[in-house]
Amino acid sequence: GEVRELVAAFNAMTADLAASRERAAAAERVAAWREVARRLAHEIKNPLTPIQLAFQQLEARGAALPARDPDFARLLAEAGEIVREEIGTLQRLVDEFSGFARLPEVRAEPADLAEFVEDFRRTSPLEGADLEVAAPGGPLPVSLDRALMRRVLANLCRNAVEAARPERARVRLELSRRGNQALLVVEDRGPGLPAAGRERLFDPYFTTKPEGTGLGLAVVRKIVLQHGGDVAAADRPGGGARFTVALPLARS
């Protein structure tokens, strides 16, 4: 019996050590990607302003053209629409890259995860989704940064809404305990996780969406890692996706 207990304790210690190493490696990868995001934002932003100003000057000069050259004036107007739309797209990319690079450090405070999730359900303006919460009877004491953890929940719920379109999303938040961890499961009944590239879901700039930047889930994992936890993705039994956020329970 003592040997069995010793083996079990050793296996648990080994598993914890492996998990800690994986979290540390993931945190290092995220830090490297943040620097890439900062440089990308800088390199894209620099030429945007002169491009926009140059085209505005061209449009101003072309304002007198309709009477003299209507074909060229029409071509200039059509080009203007395209240029403004593409500049807007690049500006949104710059904003998202900059936001990822400048994510603040976690300032965690004692909190009840169940109370926090219920507050999110009550106050979050989540459009296009029905939000359900299943919580245990007692509190789940953790340390968290409320603002950043709201961002985690918002990103995961938004992911479910986008996956369900054009249908209305049904999102379930379920709380439980597992050993010394508090678990927060966010699941939906959408099309499920992509078969290809599933292991890269949390990598920055990896996305299966036509207009996605691949930063939403990367932000989720960075914030959760900074809380000393981790996040995993899996298929929901019966269809859909399931994301499990594991946070360390606060010591009493």
N, C-alpha and C positions, 0 to 999 in steps of 0.2 A: 504493500500500500504506500509506503513512504517513497519507494522508487517510482511508482506510478505518478505520485504527486510531484515529485522532482522533475520527471520527464514532462509532465503537463506544464509546469511552471517554466521550464526551459523552452518548450515549444512556443508558449505564449510570449516569452521575452524575445525569442527569435523573430516571431511574426511582428511584434511591435517595432523591433529594430529595422526590419525590412520596410515596414510602412513609413517609419520616420525617414529612412534614406530616400524612399520614393518621393515623399513630400518635399524633402530638401532639394532633390534633383529637379522636381517640377518647379519649385520656387526659383531656382537658378535659371531655368529655361525662360520663365516668365520675365525675370529681370533682364535677360538678354533681349527678349522681344520688345520690352519697353524702350530700350535704347534704339532698337530698329524703328519703332513707331515714332520716337522723337525725331530721328533723322529724316524719316519719310515725310513727316508733317512739315519739317523745315524746308526740305528740297522741293516739295510740291507747292508750298505756300509762296515761296519767293517769286516764281514767275507769274503767279496768278494775277497779281495787281497790275503789272505792266501790260499783260495781255488784255485785261479788261479795259484799262485806260486807252490803249491803242485802238481797240475796236470801237470804243465810244467816240473817239476822235474821228474815226473813219465814218461812223454813222452820222455824226454831226455834219461832216463835209458832204455826205450824200443826201442830206435833207432837201437840197434844192434840185435833186436829179429827176424827180417824177415828170416834170414838164419837158425836160430835154432828153432823158433816156429812161423811159418807164421800165424796160426789161431789166436794165442793170439795177434800178431802184428796187424792183421786186426781188431780184437775186440777193441784194444786200439785206433786205428785210428778212428773207428766209434764213440767210446765213447768220443774222443777228440772233434769231430765235435759237438756232442750234448752239451757237457759241455761249449764249447766256445759260442755256440748260446744262451744257457740259461744264461750264465754270461752276455752276451751282453744285453739280455732282462732286467735282473735285474739292470744293469748299467743305461739303459735308464729310468727305473722307478725311480732310485735314482736321476737322473738328473732332472726329472720332479717334483718329490717331493721337491727337494732342491729349484728348481726355484719357485715353488708355495710358499714355506715357506719364500723365500727371496724377494718376490715382493716388489719393492721400494714404498715409499710413493708418493702420487700424488703431483706434483709441477705444479699447474695449472697457465696458463697465458691467457690473453684475446685472443680470436680467433673467426673467422667466421666459424661456423660448415659446412656451405655449401662449402666454399673454401677448408676446410680441407678434406672433403669427396672427392671433385673433385681431389685434390692432391693425395689422396690415390688411386683413380681409375687410375690416370695417371702413378703412379710410382710403384704400387704394382705388384710384379711378381706372379700373381695368375694363376697357371697352372690348366688346366682342367675346366675352367669356362669362360663364357661370362658375363662381368660385365656391368651393366647399372645403370646410376644415374639419378634420377628425383629430381630436386631442385626447391624451390620457387624463385620468381623473386628477392627478397631482401635478405640481409644478415641475418644470425642467430647468433647473438653475444652470446658467451658462454665463460666460463673459462675452459680450459682443458690442460692436460698434453699430448702433441702431441705424444710422444713415446708410452705411455701406451694406449692412445686411438687408435693408429694404431694397437696395439696388440689386442684390442677388436674387431676391424673390421676384422683383419686377422683371428682371431679364429672363428668368426661367418661365414666368407666366406669359411674357410677351412671346417667347419662343413657341409656347403651346398655341397661342392665338394665331401666330403666323402659319404654323403647321396645319391648323385646322381650316384655314380659309379655303373656300368662301363660307364654310359652315361655321356655326357658333361653337366656340371651344368649351369643353367641360373640364375644368381643372380642379384637382383634388389635392389638398395639402394635408398630409398625415404625419403625426408626431408620435414618437415612441422612444424607448430606451433600449440600448444594447450594451451591456457591460458598463463601462465608464463613459459611454458616449450618448449624446442626444441625437436622434435621427429625425430629419425633416425630409419627407418624401414629397416631391412635386410630380404628379402624373397627369397625363391627358389621354384622350381616346382618339387621337389623330392618326395619321398614317404610320407613325412609329419612326424609329431611327433609321438612317440610311444604311444600307448593307455595305456599301463601299466607303472606306475612310472612317469607319466608326471609331477606331482607336485614336483618331486625330481630332475628335470633336472639340476638345478643349484647347487645341493649338490655335494661337493667334493667326488670323487671316485665312483659316480654313473654313470654307462655307459651301453648302450645297444649294444655297438660294441664289437666284439670278442677280439680285440686287444687294446681297448681304456683304458685310465687310469681314465677317468671321471674328468679331471682337466680343460679342455678347457673352458667349460661354467662357472665353478666355478671361474676361473680367470676373465672372462668377468664380472660377477656380482660384484666381489670384486672391480675391477677398477671403474665400474660405480657407485657403492655405495660411493666410496671415492671421486667421483666428485659431490656428493650430489644428484645423480639421482637414477634410478632403471632400470631394464630390465625385460621384460615379454615375454613369448613364447605363441604362438597360432597357429592354423592351418590357412593356407592361403586359402581364398575362391577359389575354383577351383582346389585345390590340392597343396601340398607342406607345407613348414613351414614358419612362420613369427616371427621374433624377433624384439621387439620394445624397443629401448634405449631412455629413457627420461632424458634430462639434463635441469637444471634450466637455463633460459635465463638470461644473464647478465643485470644488471640494467643500464639504460642509464643515 
